[in-house]
């Protein structure tokens, strides 16, 4: 039997489809990189613009889809875990620039009464809401504490306004709130109810109901029904995963041995429990954040020679050498100064 078939985590993916979809995303990411670089090269007109936000959102989505595709393909979790912070990097950059865009709108159009903390993602949009729950849930299941903290910090605007979000982060905050309010009831109300089963007798059944209801509720997503649209070994299929159901089973320490639904990430839940039982994390909250080849916090050493930029300062793109300390802009209204590797090194 083909080794790929043995390793894959869902039956719709096969090697040719995986390779072609991966290549398509890489080509698309290259286009997004070029466009974003073109935008930030003209800060007076493009940096922090609506167009900039749209392209950063697309860039984040494609990084998330790449990680999901690799997960679906059966890549080992110890190999995938350290790659996830790059997805969170792109999410955080999207949030920072969209928040800057909203600050511009507040100054320009005060009559609109835009909330000062409003930024991407938009929880009123069910697709963005679902994507964000997936992102957060993967970070939880990887026991990637730094990524969990970064995601929570980016979502302050939605704190105490959505019950499922609050339950997922309850163990990571000091001001968690029990609420039944949801931005989207269908199907998320079923999963939220699992957290309010004091005897633990109905929670597993609620998760199983949620898994059955989850896929039909995703209609409208780019990847919905992609397995039915494969043409010449091409389709926007990255895998269908209710990661938030897995995170719920993990956080509630449920016995999920009876769950066999295709969209349930069972081996990721097992991985999380194994890390927990061994007292291990893929990153620890409170540890000094380690710089990567693509992301370095201000005052840390540059990790590779080349051009870097930060959303904390307009027209910031500059050449740095390995070991050189990255500048800080503490008075920036964008928040922490984080430097990102520029994909365009010309």
C-alpha positions as CSV (number, residue, x, y, z in Angstrom):
1,X,0.0,0.0,0.0
2,X,1.2,3.5,-0.8
3,X,2.9,4.9,2.3
4,X,1.1,8.2,1.9
5,X,-2.3,6.4,2.1
6,X,-1.1,4.7,5.3
7,X,-0.1,8.0,7.0
8,X,-2.8,10.4,5.9
9,X,-5.4,11.4,8.5
10,X,-8.4,11.7,6.2
11,X,-9.4,9.5,3.3
12,X,-10.0,12.2,0.7
13,X,-6.3,13.3,0.4
14,X,-3.9,11.4,-1.8
15,X,-0.3,12.2,-2.8
16,X,-0.9,14.0,-6.1
17,X,-3.7,16.2,-4.6
18,X,-1.4,17.0,-1.6
19,X,1.5,18.0,-3.8
20,X,-0.6,20.1,-6.1
21,X,-2.5,21.8,-3.4
22,X,0.7,22.5,-1.5
23,X,2.2,24.0,-4.6
24,X,-0.9,26.1,-5.3
25,X,-0.8,27.6,-1.8
26,X,3.0,28.3,-2.1
27,X,2.4,30.2,-5.4
28,X,-0.5,32.1,-3.8
29,X,1.7,33.0,-0.8
30,X,4.3,34.3,-3.1
31,X,1.8,36.5,-4.8
32,X,0.5,37.8,-1.4
33,X,4.1,38.5,-0.3
34,X,4.8,40.5,-3.4
35,X,1.6,42.5,-3.1
36,X,2.1,43.2,0.6
37,X,5.7,44.3,0.0
38,X,4.5,46.6,-2.7
39,X,1.9,48.1,-0.3
40,X,4.3,48.7,2.6
41,X,6.9,50.2,0.3
42,X,4.5,53.2,-0.1
43,X,3.6,53.9,3.6
44,X,1.9,57.2,2.8
45,X,-0.8,55.5,0.7
46,X,-0.7,51.8,1.4
47,X,0.6,50.9,4.8
48,X,-2.3,50.1,7.2
49,X,-4.8,50.6,4.4
50,X,-7.9,48.5,3.9
51,X,-6.1,46.7,1.0
52,X,-3.1,46.0,3.3
53,X,-5.5,44.4,5.8
54,X,-7.2,42.3,3.1
55,X,-4.0,40.9,1.8
56,X,-2.6,40.1,5.3
57,X,-5.9,38.3,6.1
58,X,-5.4,36.2,2.9
59,X,-1.8,35.6,3.8
60,X,-2.8,34.3,7.3
61,X,-5.5,32.0,5.8
62,X,-3.0,30.4,3.5
63,X,-0.5,29.8,6.3
64,X,-3.3,28.2,8.3
65,X,-4.4,26.1,5.4
66,X,-0.8,24.9,4.8
67,X,-0.5,23.7,8.4
68,X,-3.9,22.0,8.2
69,X,-3.0,20.3,4.9
70,X,0.3,19.0,6.4
71,X,-1.7,17.7,9.4
72,X,-4.2,16.0,7.1
73,X,-1.3,14.4,5.1
74,X,-0.1,12.7,8.3
75,X,3.1,14.7,9.0
76,X,4.4,13.8,12.5
77,X,3.1,16.1,15.2
78,X,6.6,16.6,16.7
79,X,7.5,18.0,13.3
80,X,4.4,20.1,12.9
81,X,4.3,21.6,16.4
82,X,7.2,24.1,15.9
83,X,5.8,25.2,12.6
84,X,2.6,26.5,14.1
85,X,4.0,29.7,15.6
86,X,4.5,30.9,12.0
87,X,0.7,30.7,11.5
88,X,0.2,32.7,14.6
89,X,2.8,35.2,13.4
90,X,0.7,35.9,10.3
91,X,-2.5,36.1,12.4
92,X,-0.9,38.5,14.8
93,X,0.5,40.7,12.0
94,X,-3.0,40.8,10.4
95,X,-4.5,41.9,13.7
96,X,-1.9,44.6,14.4
97,X,-2.3,46.2,11.0
98,X,-6.1,46.0,11.0
99,X,-6.1,47.6,14.4
100,X,-4.0,50.4,13.0
101,X,-6.4,50.8,10.1
102,X,-9.3,51.1,12.6
103,X,-7.4,53.7,14.6
104,X,-7.1,55.7,11.4
105,X,-10.9,55.4,10.8
106,X,-11.6,56.5,14.4
107,X,-9.6,59.7,13.8
108,X,-11.0,60.3,10.4
109,X,-14.6,59.3,11.0
110,X,-15.4,59.7,14.8
111,X,-19.1,59.7,14.1
112,X,-18.9,56.0,13.2
113,X,-18.2,55.2,16.9
114,X,-15.7,52.4,16.0
115,X,-14.6,50.6,19.1
116,X,-10.9,51.4,19.9
117,X,-10.0,47.7,20.3
118,X,-11.8,46.5,17.2
119,X,-9.6,44.5,14.8
120,X,-9.4,41.3,12.8
121,X,-10.8,38.7,12.9
122,X,-14.5,39.5,12.7
123,X,-16.5,37.2,15.0
124,X,-19.7,38.4,13.4
125,X,-18.5,36.6,10.3
126,X,-19.1,32.9,11.0
127,X,-16.3,31.7,8.7
128,X,-13.7,34.0,10.5
129,X,-15.2,33.0,13.9
130,X,-14.8,29.3,13.0
131,X,-11.3,29.8,11.7
132,X,-10.3,31.6,14.9
133,X,-11.6,28.8,17.1
134,X,-9.6,26.3,15.0
135,X,-6.4,28.4,15.4
136,X,-6.9,28.7,19.2
137,X,-7.8,25.1,19.6
138,X,-4.7,23.8,17.7
139,X,-2.5,26.0,20.0
140,X,-4.2,24.5,23.0
141,X,-3.8,20.9,21.8
142,X,-0.1,21.5,20.9
143,X,0.3,22.9,24.5
144,X,1.9,25.9,22.8
145,X,1.4,28.4,25.6
146,X,3.0,31.3,24.0
147,X,0.8,31.0,20.9
148,X,-2.3,30.7,23.1
149,X,-1.3,33.9,24.9
150,X,-0.7,35.8,21.7
151,X,-4.1,34.7,20.3
152,X,-5.9,35.7,23.5
153,X,-4.2,39.1,23.5
154,X,-5.3,39.7,19.9
155,X,-8.9,38.9,20.7
156,X,-9.4,41.2,23.7
157,X,-12.2,42.9,21.9
158,X,-14.3,39.7,22.1
159,X,-13.5,38.8,25.7
160,X,-16.6,37.9,27.8
161,X,-18.9,38.2,24.8
162,X,-18.8,34.6,23.5
163,X,-19.3,31.6,25.7
164,X,-17.3,29.1,23.7
165,X,-14.4,31.4,23.3
166,X,-14.5,32.0,27.1
167,X,-14.5,28.3,27.9
168,X,-11.6,27.5,25.6
169,X,-9.5,30.1,27.3
170,X,-10.8,29.7,30.9
171,X,-7.7,28.0,32.2
172,X,-5.4,30.6,30.6
173,X,-7.0,33.8,32.1
174,X,-7.9,35.2,35.5
175,X,-11.2,36.7,34.5
176,X,-13.0,33.9,32.7
177,X,-16.8,34.3,32.4
178,X,-19.5,31.6,32.2
179,X,-21.9,32.9,29.6
180,X,-24.3,31.2,27.1
181,X,-24.0,34.1,24.7
182,X,-22.6,33.1,21.3
183,X,-21.9,35.0,18.1
184,X,-23.2,31.9,16.2
185,X,-25.5,29.3,17.8
186,X,-25.4,26.7,15.0
187,X,-23.6,24.4,15.7
188,X,-21.5,25.9,18.5
189,X,-24.2,25.9,21.1
190,X,-23.9,22.1,21.3
191,X,-20.2,22.3,22.1
192,X,-20.7,25.0,24.7
193,X,-23.3,22.9,26.5
194,X,-20.6,20.2,27.1
195,X,-18.8,22.6,29.5
196,X,-21.9,22.8,31.7
197,X,-22.4,19.1,32.3
198,X,-21.5,18.9,36.0
199,X,-21.8,15.1,36.2
200,X,-19.9,14.6,33.0
201,X,-22.5,12.2,31.7
202,X,-23.8,14.1,28.7
203,X,-20.7,16.0,27.6
204,X,-19.4,13.2,25.4
205,X,-22.8,12.8,23.7
206,X,-22.9,16.6,23.1
207,X,-19.5,16.5,21.4
208,X,-20.7,13.7,19.2
209,X,-23.8,15.6,18.2
210,X,-21.6,18.6,17.5
211,X,-19.3,16.6,15.2
212,X,-22.3,15.5,13.2
213,X,-23.6,19.1,12.9
214,X,-20.3,20.7,12.3
215,X,-19.6,20.1,8.6
216,X,-23.1,21.1,7.3
217,X,-22.7,24.4,9.2
218,X,-19.5,25.2,7.3
219,X,-21.2,25.9,4.0
220,X,-19.7,29.0,2.5
221,X,-16.1,28.3,3.5
222,X,-13.6,28.2,0.6
223,X,-12.9,24.6,1.4
224,X,-16.4,23.4,1.8
225,X,-17.2,20.3,-0.3
226,X,-13.7,20.6,-1.9
227,X,-13.4,16.8,-2.0
228,X,-16.3,16.8,-4.5
229,X,-14.6,19.4,-6.7
230,X,-11.3,17.7,-7.5
231,X,-10.3,18.3,-11.1
232,X,-6.9,17.1,-12.5
233,X,-5.7,16.4,-8.9
234,X,-6.4,20.0,-7.9
235,X,-8.9,21.3,-5.2
236,X,-8.8,23.6,-2.2
237,X,-9.0,20.6,0.1
238,X,-6.9,21.0,3.3
239,X,-8.8,18.7,5.5
240,X,-12.0,19.0,7.5
241,X,-11.3,19.4,11.2
242,X,-13.3,20.4,14.2
243,X,-10.3,21.2,16.3
244,X,-12.4,23.0,18.9
245,X,-14.2,19.7,19.7
246,X,-10.8,18.1,20.3
247,X,-9.7,21.0,22.5
248,X,-13.0,20.7,24.5
249,X,-12.5,16.9,25.1
250,X,-8.9,17.6,26.2
251,X,-9.7,20.5,28.5
252,X,-12.5,18.5,30.1
253,X,-10.3,15.4,30.3
254,X,-12.9,13.3,28.6
255,X,-12.4,9.7,27.6
256,X,-12.8,10.1,23.8
257,X,-12.2,6.4,23.0
258,X,-15.8,6.1,21.6
259,X,-15.4,9.1,19.2
260,X,-14.6,7.9,15.7
261,X,-16.0,10.8,13.6
262,X,-13.8,11.8,10.6
263,X,-13.6,15.5,11.6
264,X,-12.4,14.8,15.2
265,X,-8.6,15.2,15.5
266,X,-8.2,12.2,17.7
267,X,-4.4,11.7,17.5
268,X,-3.9,15.5,18.2
269,X,-6.0,15.1,21.4
270,X,-3.9,12.0,22.3
271,X,-0.7,14.0,21.7
272,X,-2.0,16.8,24.0
273,X,-2.8,14.4,26.8
274,X,0.6,12.7,26.4
275,X,2.4,16.1,26.6
276,X,0.3,16.9,29.7
277,X,1.0,13.6,31.4
278,X,4.7,14.1,30.8
279,X,4.6,17.7,32.0
280,X,5.8,19.0,28.6
281,X,4.9,22.0,26.4
282,X,5.9,23.0,22.9
283,X,6.3,26.5,24.4
284,X,5.8,27.9,27.9
285,X,4.0,31.0,28.9
286,X,6.4,33.2,30.8
287,X,9.5,31.8,29.1
288,X,11.5,34.2,27.1
289,X,10.0,34.1,23.6
290,X,12.5,32.5,21.3
291,X,13.2,34.3,18.0
292,X,12.7,32.3,14.8
293,X,14.0,32.6,11.3
294,X,10.9,34.6,10.4
295,X,9.9,36.5,13.6
296,X,12.1,38.4,16.2
297,X,10.8,40.5,19.1
298,X,12.6,43.9,19.6
299,X,15.8,43.8,21.6
300,X,16.5,40.2,20.6
301,X,19.2,39.2,18.2
302,X,18.6,39.0,14.4
303,X,18.4,35.4,13.4
304,X,19.5,35.7,9.7
305,X,21.0,38.2,7.4
306,X,18.5,40.1,5.2
307,X,15.7,42.6,5.1
308,X,13.1,42.8,7.9
309,X,10.1,45.0,8.7
310,X,7.8,45.7,11.6
311,X,4.2,46.9,11.6
312,X,5.2,49.1,14.6
313,X,6.8,51.7,12.4
314,X,5.9,52.9,8.9
315,X,8.6,52.4,6.3
316,X,10.6,50.2,8.6
317,X,12.1,47.8,6.1
318,X,15.8,47.6,6.8
319,X,18.8,45.3,6.4
320,X,20.0,43.5,9.5
321,X,22.9,41.1,10.1
322,X,22.8,37.9,12.2
323,X,23.4,38.8,15.9
324,X,22.4,42.4,15.5
325,X,19.9,43.6,18.1
326,X,16.5,44.5,16.6
327,X,15.3,48.0,17.3
328,X,12.4,48.8,19.6
329,X,9.7,51.5,19.1
330,X,8.2,51.7,22.6
331,X,6.0,54.7,21.8
332,X,4.4,53.0,18.9
333,X,0.6,52.9,18.9
334,X,0.7,49.4,17.3
335,X,1.8,47.6,20.5
336,X,4.9,45.5,20.8
337,X,7.6,45.9,18.2
338,X,7.9,42.6,16.4
339,X,10.2,42.2,13.3
340,X,9.2,39.9,10.4
341,X,11.4,38.5,7.8
342,X,10.6,40.0,4.4
343,X,10.0,37.3,1.8
344,X,11.2,39.7,-0.9
345,X,14.9,40.0,-0.3
346,X,15.6,42.1,-3.4
